[in-house]
């Protein structure tokens, strides 16, 4: 009479599957982190260009300047650059 899926073979199979899932998950996470880093760098570049282009508007409008500085601080961009 069979008692179910047990034994050393089943346990080893589960461990192997778990290790493969963890490895694949790490690879996906690394790829996502790399992609997000590239996107953040691109965003920083465009934000710096925007700041240069709209420098006079940023200086004139205090509310806009406050929001802009807050956004820059969150992502680590120097708004004065």
Helices and strands as residue ranges (DSSP letters): H 8-53, H 55-60, H 62-75
